[in-house]
Amino acid sequence: MSAISAYAPRMLSDRTILVTGGSSGIGRELVRQYAAHGAKVMTIARREGELLKTIEGLDRQQVFVVPADIGSKQGRNAVATEAANIAPIDVVVHAAGVLGPRTVLAAYPENAWHEVLHVNLTSVHLLHQKLVPSLSPSATIIGLTSTVGRKGRGSWGMYAISKAGLENWLEVLADEWDGRVYSVNPGGTATPMRAEAMPEEEPTTIPTPTDIAPIFLRLAAAGVTEPSGSKFDARDFIDVDPWRPLASDHDAPAR
């Protein structure tokens, strides 16, 4: 169990949370953290075996897995069906994503261009549409963005472009949605995707998914006061009590 569980471990006991990309990396850690803090959690990913590893040791009455490809209509329909069974959902965390090739735009493969855009942006939008009937009217939506989505960098290709698009999608949604919408940039984190992107990097030199969990815990709580549309860098909250007041630290305008 993470050290973060030392902070008021049942603070999310009244929350139902859906996490995509729960089969590895940050998504896997968030499923475990949310469950440790008392939430009912549904998690989605394509790899059922890895999803089952995520929930090992957790209460199966509290945590549910949906093996589904949210990039497909069939997969999104399956998620919507299961979501209706646990509705109303209080929080959705869009943690699923793919990296794609690290290469310059002039050499970027067309098929990868379409795939990465579809998974990282289009599927998020289409899944949101499917989930709306099962969401609480005040549901919180959290999108995992990226440093290269906030400022593009060479050789990050459609990953950077799709994450920039996700940032804008979250901005538009924040202007429309009655609940709260947040963008969280994890920063470089020791995950399988990071190892694929930066194979020369020593993973012990960067934060783990556990390290960056506090802001995700805070934003999932009932009565959170951070203004909708706020953007966060998860590294800013490493070792911070997730339940301490945060709103005064950010100057995003209230809706």
CYANA upper distance limits for C-alpha pairs under 8 A (distance plus 0.5 A):
  1 MET  CA      5 SER  CA      7.51
  1 MET  CA     36 ALA  CA      8.47
  2 SER  CA     33 GLN  CA      8.16
  2 SER  CA    210 THR  CA      7.15
  4 ILE  CA    210 THR  CA      8.39
  4 ILE  CA    213 ALA  CA      8.48
  4 ILE  CA    214 PRO  CA      7.80
  4 ILE  CA    241 ASP  CA      8.37
  5 SER  CA      9 PRO  CA      5.77
  5 SER  CA     33 GLN  CA      8.04
  5 SER  CA     36 ALA  CA      7.17
  5 SER  CA     37 HIS  CA      7.35
  7 TYR  CA    241 ASP  CA      7.10
  7 TYR  CA    242 PRO  CA      8.04
  7 TYR  CA    243 TRP  CA      8.25
  8 ALA  CA     37 HIS  CA      8.05
  9 PRO  CA     36 ALA  CA      6.97
  9 PRO  CA     37 HIS  CA      4.89
  9 PRO  CA     38 GLY  CA      7.39
 10 ARG  CA     36 ALA  CA      8.00
 10 ARG  CA     37 HIS  CA      5.01
 10 ARG  CA     38 GLY  CA      5.26
 10 ARG  CA     39 ALA  CA      8.36
 11 MET  CA     37 HIS  CA      6.32
 11 MET  CA     38 GLY  CA      7.22
 11 MET  CA    221 ALA  CA      7.56
 12 LEU  CA     34 TYR  CA      7.59
 12 LEU  CA     37 HIS  CA      5.87
 12 LEU  CA     38 GLY  CA      5.56
 12 LEU  CA     39 ALA  CA      5.42
 12 LEU  CA    220 ALA  CA      8.03
 12 LEU  CA    221 ALA  CA      6.43
 12 LEU  CA    222 ALA  CA      8.03
 13 SER  CA     37 HIS  CA      7.14
 13 SER  CA     38 GLY  CA      4.51
 13 SER  CA     39 ALA  CA      5.22
 13 SER  CA     40 LYS  CA      7.90
 14 ASP  CA     38 GLY  CA      8.03
 14 ASP  CA     39 ALA  CA      6.96
 14 ASP  CA    222 ALA  CA      8.35
 15 ARG  CA     38 GLY  CA      8.34
 15 ARG  CA     39 ALA  CA      5.56
 15 ARG  CA     40 LYS  CA      6.84
 15 ARG  CA     89 ILE  CA      8.20
 15 ARG  CA     90 ASP  CA      6.42
 15 ARG  CA     91 VAL  CA      8.03
 15 ARG  CA    220 ALA  CA      8.38
 15 ARG  CA    221 ALA  CA      7.91
 15 ARG  CA    222 ALA  CA      7.84
 16 THR  CA     39 ALA  CA      6.26
 16 THR  CA     40 LYS  CA      5.23
 16 THR  CA     41 VAL  CA      6.37
 16 THR  CA     42 MET  CA      8.42
 16 THR  CA     86 ILE  CA      8.23
 16 THR  CA     87 ALA  CA      8.47
 16 THR  CA     88 PRO  CA      7.92
 16 THR  CA     89 ILE  CA      5.63
 16 THR  CA     90 ASP  CA      5.76
 16 THR  CA     91 VAL  CA      7.04
 17 ILE  CA     34 TYR  CA      8.38
 17 ILE  CA     39 ALA  CA      7.30
 17 ILE  CA     40 LYS  CA      6.71
 17 ILE  CA     41 VAL  CA      5.36
 17 ILE  CA     42 MET  CA      6.82
 17 ILE  CA     89 ILE  CA      6.54
 17 ILE  CA     90 ASP  CA      6.42
 17 ILE  CA     91 VAL  CA      5.19
 17 ILE  CA     92 VAL  CA      6.35
 17 ILE  CA     93 VAL  CA      8.12
 17 ILE  CA    220 ALA  CA      8.49
 18 LEU  CA     41 VAL  CA      6.28
 18 LEU  CA     42 MET  CA      5.26
 18 LEU  CA     43 THR  CA      6.21
 18 LEU  CA     44 ILE  CA      8.42
 18 LEU  CA     89 ILE  CA      7.67
 18 LEU  CA     91 VAL  CA      6.75
 18 LEU  CA     92 VAL  CA      5.30
 18 LEU  CA     93 VAL  CA      6.70
 19 VAL  CA     27 GLY  CA      7.11
 19 VAL  CA     30 LEU  CA      8.16
 19 VAL  CA     31 VAL  CA      7.27
 19 VAL  CA     41 VAL  CA      7.87
 19 VAL  CA     42 MET  CA      6.81
 19 VAL  CA     43 THR  CA      5.26
 19 VAL  CA     44 ILE  CA      6.97
 19 VAL  CA     92 VAL  CA      6.50
 19 VAL  CA     93 VAL  CA      5.29
 19 VAL  CA     94 HIS  CA      6.75
 19 VAL  CA     95 ALA  CA      7.14
 20 THR  CA     27 GLY  CA      7.16
 20 THR  CA     43 THR  CA      6.11
 20 THR  CA     44 ILE  CA      5.26
 20 THR  CA     45 ALA  CA      6.79
 20 THR  CA     93 VAL  CA      6.92
 20 THR  CA     94 HIS  CA      5.88
 20 THR  CA     95 ALA  CA      5.74
 20 THR  CA     96 ALA  CA      5.67
 21 GLY  CA     27 GLY  CA      5.66
 21 GLY  CA     28 ARG  CA      7.71
 21 GLY  CA     43 THR  CA      7.74
 21 GLY  CA     44 ILE  CA      6.36
 21 GLY  CA     45 ALA  CA      5.56
 21 GLY  CA     94 HIS  CA      7.97
 21 GLY  CA     95 ALA  CA      5.69
 21 GLY  CA     96 ALA  CA      4.33
 21 GLY  CA     97 GLY  CA      7.60
 22 GLY  CA     26 ILE  CA      8.19
 22 GLY  CA     27 GLY  CA      4.78
 22 GLY  CA     28 ARG  CA      4.81
 22 GLY  CA     29 GLU  CA      8.29
 22 GLY  CA     30 LEU  CA      8.29
 22 GLY  CA     31 VAL  CA      7.07
 22 GLY  CA     43 THR  CA      5.99
 22 GLY  CA     44 ILE  CA      6.32
 22 GLY  CA     45 ALA  CA      6.43
 22 GLY  CA     51 LEU  CA      6.79
 22 GLY  CA     54 THR  CA      7.56
 22 GLY  CA     95 ALA  CA      8.05
 22 GLY  CA     96 ALA  CA      8.00
 23 SER  CA     27 GLY  CA      7.32
 23 SER  CA     28 ARG  CA      5.99
 23 SER  CA     44 ILE  CA      8.12
 23 SER  CA     45 ALA  CA      6.38
 23 SER  CA     46 ARG  CA      8.44
 23 SER  CA     47 ARG  CA      7.19
 23 SER  CA     48 GLU  CA      8.33
 23 SER  CA     50 GLU  CA      5.44
 23 SER  CA     51 LEU  CA      5.04
 23 SER  CA     53 LYS  CA      8.18
 23 SER  CA     54 THR  CA      6.70
 24 SER  CA     28 ARG  CA      5.29
 24 SER  CA     29 GLU  CA      8.16
 24 SER  CA     50 GLU  CA      7.67
 24 SER  CA     51 LEU  CA      8.40
 24 SER  CA     54 THR  CA      7.96
 24 SER  CA    191 THR  CA      8.21
 24 SER  CA    192 PRO  CA      8.03
 25 GLY  CA     29 GLU  CA      7.01
 25 GLY  CA    190 ALA  CA      8.28
 25 GLY  CA    191 THR  CA      5.34
 25 GLY  CA    192 PRO  CA      6.90
 25 GLY  CA    193 MET  CA      8.17
 25 GLY  CA    209 PRO  CA      7.14
 26 ILE  CA     30 LEU  CA      6.65
 26 ILE  CA     95 ALA  CA      7.63
 26 ILE  CA    191 THR  CA      7.63
 26 ILE  CA    209 PRO  CA      5.63
 27 GLY  CA     31 VAL  CA      6.83
 27 GLY  CA     95 ALA  CA      5.94
 27 GLY  CA     96 ALA  CA      7.67
 28 ARG  CA     32 ARG  CA      7.05
 28 ARG  CA     54 THR  CA      6.27
 29 GLU  CA     33 GLN  CA      6.56
 29 GLU  CA    209 PRO  CA      6.60
 29 GLU  CA    210 THR  CA      6.91
 29 GLU  CA    213 ALA  CA      8.26
 30 LEU  CA     34 TYR  CA      6.35
 30 LEU  CA    213 ALA  CA      7.36
 30 LEU  CA    216 PHE  CA      8.11
 31 VAL  CA     35 ALA  CA      6.67
 31 VAL  CA     41 VAL  CA      7.17
 31 VAL  CA     43 THR  CA      7.53
 31 VAL  CA     54 THR  CA      8.08
 31 VAL  CA     55 ILE  CA      8.38
 32 ARG  CA     36 ALA  CA      6.56
 32 ARG  CA     54 THR  CA      7.82
 32 ARG  CA     55 ILE  CA      7.66
 32 ARG  CA     58 LEU  CA      8.35
 33 GLN  CA     37 HIS  CA      6.79
 33 GLN  CA    213 ALA  CA      8.10
 33 GLN  CA    217 LEU  CA      8.17
 34 TYR  CA     38 GLY  CA      7.02
 34 TYR  CA     39 ALA  CA      5.99
 34 TYR  CA     40 LYS  CA      8.29
 34 TYR  CA     41 VAL  CA      7.60
 34 TYR  CA    217 LEU  CA      7.48
 35 ALA  CA     39 ALA  CA      5.55
 35 ALA  CA     40 LYS  CA      6.95
 35 ALA  CA     41 VAL  CA      6.98
 35 ALA  CA     58 LEU  CA      8.05
 35 ALA  CA     62 GLN  CA      7.75
 35 ALA  CA     63 VAL  CA      7.55
 39 ALA  CA     62 GLN  CA      7.87
 40 LYS  CA     62 GLN  CA      5.38
 40 LYS  CA     63 VAL  CA      6.39
 41 VAL  CA     62 GLN  CA      6.88
 41 VAL  CA     63 VAL  CA      5.26
 41 VAL  CA     64 PHE  CA      6.74
 42 MET  CA     63 VAL  CA      6.31
 42 MET  CA     64 PHE  CA      5.15
 42 MET  CA     65 VAL  CA      6.24
 42 MET  CA     66 VAL  CA      7.79
 42 MET  CA     83 ALA  CA      8.43
 43 THR  CA     51 LEU  CA      8.27
 43 THR  CA     63 VAL  CA      8.25
 43 THR  CA     64 PHE  CA      6.81
 43 THR  CA     65 VAL  CA      5.53
 43 THR  CA     66 VAL  CA      6.67
 44 ILE  CA     51 LEU  CA      8.11
 44 ILE  CA     65 VAL  CA      6.48
 44 ILE  CA     66 VAL  CA      5.38
 44 ILE  CA     67 PRO  CA      6.28
 44 ILE  CA     68 ALA  CA      6.76
 44 ILE  CA     79 VAL  CA      8.15
 45 ALA  CA     51 LEU  CA      7.35
 45 ALA  CA     66 VAL  CA      7.40
 45 ALA  CA     67 PRO  CA      5.86
 45 ALA  CA     68 ALA  CA      6.04
 45 ALA  CA     69 ASP  CA      6.80
 45 ALA  CA     70 ILE  CA      8.15
 45 ALA  CA     96 ALA  CA      8.15
 46 ARG  CA     67 PRO  CA      5.73
 46 ARG  CA     68 ALA  CA      5.37
 46 ARG  CA     69 ASP  CA      5.45
 46 ARG  CA     70 ILE  CA      8.47
 47 ARG  CA     51 LEU  CA      6.82
 47 ARG  CA     67 PRO  CA      6.85
 47 ARG  CA     68 ALA  CA      8.40
 48 GLU  CA     52 LEU  CA      6.71
 48 GLU  CA     65 VAL  CA      8.47
 48 GLU  CA     66 VAL  CA      8.28
 48 GLU  CA     67 PRO  CA      5.63
 49 GLY  CA     53 LYS  CA      6.95
 50 GLU  CA     54 THR  CA      6.83
 51 LEU  CA     55 ILE  CA      7.19
 51 LEU  CA     65 VAL  CA      7.09
 51 LEU  CA     67 PRO  CA      8.03
 52 LEU  CA     56 GLU  CA      6.78
 52 LEU  CA     65 VAL  CA      7.96
 55 ILE  CA     59 ASP  CA      8.50
 55 ILE  CA     60 ARG  CA      8.37
 55 ILE  CA     63 VAL  CA      7.60
 58 LEU  CA     62 GLN  CA      8.17
 58 LEU  CA     63 VAL  CA      7.47
 59 ASP  CA     63 VAL  CA      6.72
 60 ARG  CA     64 PHE  CA      6.99
 66 VAL  CA     78 ALA  CA      8.41
 66 VAL  CA     79 VAL  CA      7.23
 66 VAL  CA     82 GLU  CA      8.06
 68 ALA  CA     75 GLY  CA      5.26
 68 ALA  CA     76 ARG  CA      7.85
 68 ALA  CA     78 ALA  CA      7.44
 68 ALA  CA     79 VAL  CA      7.54
 69 ASP  CA     74 GLN  CA      8.34
 69 ASP  CA     75 GLY  CA      5.25
 69 ASP  CA     76 ARG  CA      7.61
 70 ILE  CA     75 GLY  CA      5.52
 70 ILE  CA     76 ARG  CA      5.48
 70 ILE  CA     79 VAL  CA      8.34
 70 ILE  CA    119 VAL  CA      8.20
 70 ILE  CA    123 SER  CA      6.74
 70 ILE  CA    127 LEU  CA      7.47
 71 GLY  CA     75 GLY  CA      7.49
 71 GLY  CA     76 ARG  CA      7.86
 71 GLY  CA    118 HIS  CA      7.35
 71 GLY  CA    119 VAL  CA      6.09
 71 GLY  CA    123 SER  CA      5.85
 72 SER  CA     76 ARG  CA      6.80
 72 SER  CA    123 SER  CA      8.46
 73 LYS  CA     77 ASN  CA      6.60
 74 GLN  CA     78 ALA  CA      6.74
 75 GLY  CA     79 VAL  CA      6.82
 76 ARG  CA     80 ALA  CA      6.64
 76 ARG  CA    126 LEU  CA      8.36
 76 ARG  CA    127 LEU  CA      6.40
 76 ARG  CA    130 LYS  CA      7.56
 77 ASN  CA     81 THR  CA      6.70
 77 ASN  CA    130 LYS  CA      7.78
 78 ALA  CA     82 GLU  CA      6.89
 79 VAL  CA     83 ALA  CA      6.42
 80 ALA  CA     84 ALA  CA      6.73
 80 ALA  CA    130 LYS  CA      6.35
 80 ALA  CA    131 LEU  CA      6.21
 80 ALA  CA    134 SER  CA      8.26
 81 THR  CA     85 ASN  CA      7.47
 82 GLU  CA     86 ILE  CA      7.61
 83 ALA  CA     87 ALA  CA      6.56
 83 ALA  CA     89 ILE  CA      8.10
 83 ALA  CA    131 LEU  CA      7.68
 83 ALA  CA    134 SER  CA      6.79
 84 ALA  CA     88 PRO  CA      8.09
 84 ALA  CA    133 PRO  CA      8.30
 84 ALA  CA    134 SER  CA      5.84
 87 ALA  CA    134 SER  CA      5.56
 87 ALA  CA    135 LEU  CA      7.06
 87 ALA  CA    136 SER  CA      8.14
 88 PRO  CA    134 SER  CA      5.84
 88 PRO  CA    135 LEU  CA      5.60
 88 PRO  CA    136 SER  CA      5.48
 89 ILE  CA    134 SER  CA      6.67
 89 ILE  CA    135 LEU  CA      5.17
 89 ILE  CA    136 SER  CA      6.04
 89 ILE  CA    139 ALA  CA      7.34
 90 ASP  CA    135 LEU  CA      6.92
 90 ASP  CA    136 SER  CA      6.03
 90 ASP  CA    138 SER  CA      7.78
 90 ASP  CA    139 ALA  CA      5.06
 90 ASP  CA    140 THR  CA      6.74
 91 VAL  CA    139 ALA  CA      5.94
 91 VAL  CA    140 THR  CA      5.17
 91 VAL  CA    141 ILE  CA      6.36
 91 VAL  CA    142 ILE  CA      8.09
 91 VAL  CA    220 ALA  CA      6.75
 92 VAL  CA    139 ALA  CA      8.14
 92 VAL  CA    140 THR  CA      6.90
 92 VAL  CA    141 ILE  CA      5.48
 92 VAL  CA    142 ILE  CA      6.65
 93 VAL  CA    141 ILE  CA      6.68
 93 VAL  CA    142 ILE  CA      5.25
 93 VAL  CA    143 GLY  CA      6.48
 93 VAL  CA    144 LEU  CA      8.12
 94 HIS  CA    124 VAL  CA      7.51
 94 HIS  CA    141 ILE  CA      8.35
 94 HIS  CA    142 ILE  CA      6.71
 94 HIS  CA    143 GLY  CA      5.42
 94 HIS  CA    144 LEU  CA      6.67
 95 ALA  CA    143 GLY  CA      7.26
 95 ALA  CA    144 LEU  CA      6.08
 96 ALA  CA    119 VAL  CA      8.41
 96 ALA  CA    120 ASN  CA      7.80
 97 GLY  CA    116 VAL  CA      8.41
 97 GLY  CA    119 VAL  CA      6.64
 97 GLY  CA    120 ASN  CA      5.62
 98 VAL  CA    116 VAL  CA      6.64
 98 VAL  CA    119 VAL  CA      7.32
 98 VAL  CA    120 ASN  CA      7.17
 98 VAL  CA    159 TYR  CA      7.99
 98 VAL  CA    193 MET  CA      8.25
 99 LEU  CA    116 VAL  CA      7.51
 99 LEU  CA    159 TYR  CA      6.17
 99 LEU  CA    193 MET  CA      7.28
 99 LEU  CA    197 ALA  CA      7.86
100 GLY  CA    112 ALA  CA      6.73
100 GLY  CA    113 TRP  CA      8.33
100 GLY  CA    116 VAL  CA      6.58
100 GLY  CA    157 GLY  CA      8.43
100 GLY  CA    158 MET  CA      7.74
100 GLY  CA    159 TYR  CA      6.98
101 PRO  CA    108 TYR  CA      7.97
101 PRO  CA    112 ALA  CA      7.85
101 PRO  CA    156 TRP  CA      8.21
101 PRO  CA    157 GLY  CA      7.97
102 ARG  CA    155 SER  CA      5.71
102 ARG  CA    156 TRP  CA      5.90
102 ARG  CA    157 GLY  CA      7.14
102 ARG  CA    197 ALA  CA      7.54
103 THR  CA    107 ALA  CA      7.07
103 THR  CA    108 TYR  CA      6.66
103 THR  CA    154 GLY  CA      8.46
103 THR  CA    155 SER  CA      4.93
103 THR  CA    156 TRP  CA      7.09
103 THR  CA    157 GLY  CA      7.02
104 VAL  CA    108 TYR  CA      6.66
104 VAL  CA    154 GLY  CA      6.95
104 VAL  CA    155 SER  CA      5.04
104 VAL  CA    156 TRP  CA      7.90
104 VAL  CA    157 GLY  CA      6.97
105 LEU  CA    155 SER  CA      7.57
105 LEU  CA    157 GLY  CA      6.40
108 TYR  CA    112 ALA  CA      7.97
108 TYR  CA    113 TRP  CA      7.49
108 TYR  CA    157 GLY  CA      7.60
109 PRO  CA    113 TRP  CA      6.72
110 GLU  CA    114 HIS  CA      6.98
111 ASN  CA    115 GLU  CA      6.73
112 ALA  CA    116 VAL  CA      6.46
113 TRP  CA    117 LEU  CA      6.73
113 TRP  CA    158 MET  CA      6.36
114 HIS  CA    118 HIS  CA      6.48
115 GLU  CA    119 VAL  CA      6.68
116 VAL  CA    120 ASN  CA      6.36
116 VAL  CA    158 MET  CA      6.81
116 VAL  CA    159 TYR  CA      7.00
116 VAL  CA    162 SER  CA      7.74
117 LEU  CA    121 LEU  CA      6.13
117 LEU  CA    122 THR  CA      7.04
117 LEU  CA    158 MET  CA      7.02
117 LEU  CA    159 TYR  CA      8.03
117 LEU  CA    161 ILE  CA      8.49
117 LEU  CA    162 SER  CA      5.90
118 HIS  CA    122 THR  CA      5.16
118 HIS  CA    123 SER  CA      6.22
119 VAL  CA    123 SER  CA      5.72
119 VAL  CA    124 VAL  CA      7.78
120 ASN  CA    124 VAL  CA      7.16
120 ASN  CA    159 TYR  CA      8.23
120 ASN  CA    162 SER  CA      6.47
120 ASN  CA    163 LYS  CA      7.44
120 ASN  CA    166 LEU  CA      7.97
121 LEU  CA    125 HIS  CA      7.01
121 LEU  CA    162 SER  CA      6.40
121 LEU  CA    163 LYS  CA      7.83
121 LEU  CA    165 GLY  CA      7.24
121 LEU  CA    166 LEU  CA      6.20
122 THR  CA    126 LEU  CA      6.73
123 SER  CA    127 LEU  CA      6.35
124 VAL  CA    128 HIS  CA      6.62
125 HIS  CA    129 GLN  CA      6.93
126 LEU  CA    130 LYS  CA      6.96
127 LEU  CA    131 LEU  CA      6.65
128 HIS  CA    132 VAL  CA      6.65
131 LEU  CA    135 LEU  CA      6.82
135 LEU  CA    139 ALA  CA      6.52
137 PRO  CA    178 ASP  CA      7.09
137 PRO  CA    179 GLY  CA      6.98
138 SER  CA    178 ASP  CA      6.28
138 SER  CA    179 GLY  CA      4.34
138 SER  CA    180 ARG  CA      7.52
139 ALA  CA    178 ASP  CA      8.41
139 ALA  CA    179 GLY  CA      5.45
139 ALA  CA    180 ARG  CA      7.16
140 THR  CA    179 GLY  CA      6.03
140 THR  CA    180 ARG  CA      5.18
140 THR  CA    181 VAL  CA      6.20
140 THR  CA    182 TYR  CA      8.27
140 THR  CA    219 LEU  CA      8.41
140 THR  CA    220 ALA  CA      7.57
141 ILE  CA    179 GLY  CA      8.25
141 ILE  CA    180 ARG  CA      6.80
141 ILE  CA    181 VAL  CA      5.21
141 ILE  CA    182 TYR  CA      6.79
142 ILE  CA    181 VAL  CA      6.40
142 ILE  CA    182 TYR  CA      5.34
142 ILE  CA    183 SER  CA      6.43
142 ILE  CA    184 VAL  CA      7.62
143 GLY  CA    166 LEU  CA      8.06
143 GLY  CA    167 GLU  CA      8.46
143 GLY  CA    170 LEU  CA      7.68
143 GLY  CA    182 TYR  CA      6.87
143 GLY  CA    183 SER  CA      5.57
143 GLY  CA    184 VAL  CA      6.72
144 LEU  CA    183 SER  CA      6.70
144 LEU  CA    184 VAL  CA      5.64
144 LEU  CA    185 ASN  CA      6.38
144 LEU  CA    186 PRO  CA      7.47
145 THR  CA    149 GLY  CA      6.98
145 THR  CA    150 ARG  CA      8.48
145 THR  CA    163 LYS  CA      6.07
145 THR  CA    164 ALA  CA      8.18
145 THR  CA    166 LEU  CA      7.38
145 THR  CA    167 GLU  CA      7.09
145 THR  CA    183 SER  CA      6.84
145 THR  CA    184 VAL  CA      6.31
145 THR  CA    185 ASN  CA      5.33
145 THR  CA    186 PRO  CA      7.72
146 SER  CA    150 ARG  CA      7.00
146 SER  CA    160 ALA  CA      8.01
146 SER  CA    163 LYS  CA      6.75
146 SER  CA    184 VAL  CA      8.35
146 SER  CA    185 ASN  CA      5.36
146 SER  CA    186 PRO  CA      7.11
146 SER  CA    187 GLY  CA      6.89
147 THR  CA    151 LYS  CA      6.92
147 THR  CA    152 GLY  CA      8.49
147 THR  CA    185 ASN  CA      6.82
147 THR  CA    186 PRO  CA      8.47
147 THR  CA    187 GLY  CA      6.51
148 VAL  CA    152 GLY  CA      5.22
148 VAL  CA    153 ARG  CA      6.41
148 VAL  CA    156 TRP  CA      7.92
148 VAL  CA    160 ALA  CA      5.56
148 VAL  CA    163 LYS  CA      8.00
148 VAL  CA    164 ALA  CA      8.27
149 GLY  CA    159 TYR  CA      8.26
149 GLY  CA    160 ALA  CA      5.16
149 GLY  CA    161 ILE  CA      6.79
149 GLY  CA    162 SER  CA      7.76
149 GLY  CA    163 LYS  CA      5.01
149 GLY  CA    164 ALA  CA      4.64
149 GLY  CA    165 GLY  CA      8.25
149 GLY  CA    167 GLU  CA      7.85
150 ARG  CA    163 LYS  CA      8.22
150 ARG  CA    164 ALA  CA      6.49
150 ARG  CA    167 GLU  CA      8.14
151 LYS  CA    164 ALA  CA      8.46
152 GLY  CA    156 TRP  CA      8.14
152 GLY  CA    160 ALA  CA      6.36
152 GLY  CA    161 ILE  CA      7.75
153 ARG  CA    160 ALA  CA      7.82
156 TRP  CA    160 ALA  CA      6.03
157 GLY  CA    161 ILE  CA      7.03
158 MET  CA    162 SER  CA      6.13
159 TYR  CA    163 LYS  CA      6.67
160 ALA  CA    164 ALA  CA      6.70
161 ILE  CA    165 GLY  CA      6.76
162 SER  CA    166 LEU  CA      6.65
163 LYS  CA    167 GLU  CA      6.74
164 ALA  CA    168 ASN  CA      7.00
165 GLY  CA    169 TRP  CA      6.62
166 LEU  CA    170 LEU  CA      6.64
167 GLU  CA    171 GLU  CA      6.84
167 GLU  CA    183 SER  CA      7.24
168 ASN  CA    172 VAL  CA      6.74
169 TRP  CA    173 LEU  CA      6.59
170 LEU  CA    174 ALA  CA      6.47
170 LEU  CA    181 VAL  CA      7.10
170 LEU  CA    182 TYR  CA      7.53
170 LEU  CA    183 SER  CA      7.30
170 LEU  CA    229 GLY  CA      7.78
171 GLU  CA    175 ASP  CA      7.04
171 GLU  CA    181 VAL  CA      8.42
171 GLU  CA    229 GLY  CA      6.46
172 VAL  CA    176 GLU  CA      7.06
173 LEU  CA    177 TRP  CA      6.11
173 LEU  CA    181 VAL  CA      7.52
174 ALA  CA    179 GLY  CA      8.49
174 ALA  CA    180 ARG  CA      7.11
174 ALA  CA    181 VAL  CA      5.65
174 ALA  CA    182 TYR  CA      8.29
174 ALA  CA    228 SER  CA      6.44
174 ALA  CA    229 GLY  CA      5.69
175 ASP  CA    229 GLY  CA      8.17
175 ASP  CA    255 ARG  CA      8.19
177 TRP  CA    181 VAL  CA      8.15
179 GLY  CA    228 SER  CA      8.09
180 ARG  CA    227 PRO  CA      7.78
180 ARG  CA    228 SER  CA      5.02
180 ARG  CA    229 GLY  CA      7.69
181 VAL  CA    228 SER  CA      5.53
181 VAL  CA    229 GLY  CA      5.90
181 VAL  CA    230 SER  CA      7.94
182 TYR  CA    219 LEU  CA      8.49
182 TYR  CA    228 SER  CA      6.82
182 TYR  CA    229 GLY  CA      5.91
182 TYR  CA    230 SER  CA      5.96
182 TYR  CA    231 LYS  CA      6.49
182 TYR  CA    232 PHE  CA      8.25
183 SER  CA    229 GLY  CA      7.77
183 SER  CA    230 SER  CA      7.07
183 SER  CA    231 LYS  CA      5.21
183 SER  CA    232 PHE  CA      6.70
184 VAL  CA    231 LYS  CA      6.39
184 VAL  CA    232 PHE  CA      5.27
184 VAL  CA    233 ASP  CA      6.27
184 VAL  CA    234 ALA  CA      6.85
185 ASN  CA    231 LYS  CA      8.28
185 ASN  CA    232 PHE  CA      6.65
185 ASN  CA    233 ASP  CA      5.31
185 ASN  CA    234 ALA  CA      6.43
186 PRO  CA    212 ILE  CA      7.30
186 PRO  CA    233 ASP  CA      6.59
186 PRO  CA    234 ALA  CA      5.38
186 PRO  CA    235 ARG  CA      7.14
187 GLY  CA    233 ASP  CA      7.47
187 GLY  CA    234 ALA  CA      7.39
187 GLY  CA    235 ARG  CA      7.19
188 GLY  CA    194 ARG  CA      7.49
188 GLY  CA    206 ILE  CA      7.02
188 GLY  CA    207 PRO  CA      7.71
189 THR  CA    194 ARG  CA      7.07
189 THR  CA    203 PRO  CA      8.48
189 THR  CA    206 ILE  CA      6.33
189 THR  CA    207 PRO  CA      5.67
189 THR  CA    208 THR  CA      5.97
189 THR  CA    209 PRO  CA      6.84
190 ALA  CA    194 ARG  CA      6.65
190 ALA  CA    195 ALA  CA      7.62
190 ALA  CA    203 PRO  CA      5.87
190 ALA  CA    204 THR  CA      8.00
190 ALA  CA    206 ILE  CA      6.69
190 ALA  CA    207 PRO  CA      6.65
190 ALA  CA    208 THR  CA      5.49
190 ALA  CA    209 PRO  CA      7.27
191 THR  CA    195 ALA  CA      6.82
191 THR  CA    208 THR  CA      7.90
191 THR  CA    209 PRO  CA      7.84
192 PRO  CA    196 GLU  CA      6.75
193 MET  CA    197 ALA  CA      6.69
194 ARG  CA    198 MET  CA      6.32
194 ARG  CA    199 PRO  CA      8.27
195 ALA  CA    199 PRO  CA      5.49
195 ALA  CA    201 GLU  CA      7.84
195 ALA  CA    203 PRO  CA      8.03
201 GLU  CA    205 THR  CA      8.47
202 GLU  CA    206 ILE  CA      8.30
207 PRO  CA    211 ASP  CA      6.22
207 PRO  CA    212 ILE  CA      7.45
207 PRO  CA    235 ARG  CA      8.40
208 THR  CA    212 ILE  CA      7.28
209 PRO  CA    213 ALA  CA      6.85
211 ASP  CA    235 ARG  CA      8.49
211 ASP  CA    238 ILE  CA      6.10
211 ASP  CA    239 ASP  CA      7.60
212 ILE  CA    216 PHE  CA      8.38
212 ILE  CA    234 ALA  CA      5.88
212 ILE  CA    235 ARG  CA      6.40
212 ILE  CA    237 PHE  CA      7.37
212 ILE  CA    238 ILE  CA      6.01
213 ALA  CA    217 LEU  CA      6.83
213 ALA  CA    234 ALA  CA      7.99
213 ALA  CA    238 ILE  CA      8.14
214 PRO  CA    218 ARG  CA      6.73
214 PRO  CA    234 ALA  CA      8.24
214 PRO  CA    237 PHE  CA      6.71
214 PRO  CA    238 ILE  CA      7.16
214 PRO  CA    239 ASP  CA      7.94
214 PRO  CA    240 VAL  CA      7.04
214 PRO  CA    241 ASP  CA      7.33
214 PRO  CA    242 PRO  CA      5.31
215 ILE  CA    219 LEU  CA      6.66
215 ILE  CA    234 ALA  CA      6.55
215 ILE  CA    237 PHE  CA      6.57
215 ILE  CA    242 PRO  CA      6.56
216 PHE  CA    220 ALA  CA      6.81
216 PHE  CA    234 ALA  CA      8.47
217 LEU  CA    221 ALA  CA      7.20
217 LEU  CA    242 PRO  CA      6.61
218 ARG  CA    224 VAL  CA      7.73
218 ARG  CA    242 PRO  CA      5.33
218 ARG  CA    243 TRP  CA      6.32
219 LEU  CA    224 VAL  CA      6.73
219 LEU  CA    226 GLU  CA      8.25
220 ALA  CA    224 VAL  CA      8.00
225 THR  CA    246 LEU  CA      8.28
225 THR  CA    247 ALA  CA      6.40
226 GLU  CA    230 SER  CA      7.45
226 GLU  CA    246 LEU  CA      7.36
226 GLU  CA    247 ALA  CA      5.18
226 GLU  CA    250 HIS  CA      8.18
227 PRO  CA    247 ALA  CA      7.75
227 PRO  CA    252 ALA  CA      6.77
227 PRO  CA    253 PRO  CA      6.97
227 PRO  CA    254 ALA  CA      5.36
227 PRO  CA    255 ARG  CA      7.40
228 SER  CA    252 ALA  CA      8.41
228 SER  CA    254 ALA  CA      7.02
228 SER  CA    255 ARG  CA      7.05
229 GLY  CA    252 ALA  CA      7.44
229 GLY  CA    253 PRO  CA      8.45
230 SER  CA    250 HIS  CA      7.97
230 SER  CA    252 ALA  CA      5.94
231 LYS  CA    252 ALA  CA      8.48
232 PHE  CA    236 ASP  CA      8.44
233 ASP  CA    237 PHE  CA      8.23
234 ALA  CA    238 ILE  CA      7.55
237 PHE  CA    242 PRO  CA      8.43
240 VAL  CA    244 ARG  CA      8.49
246 LEU  CA    250 HIS  CA      7.89
247 ALA  CA    251 ASP  CA      8.42
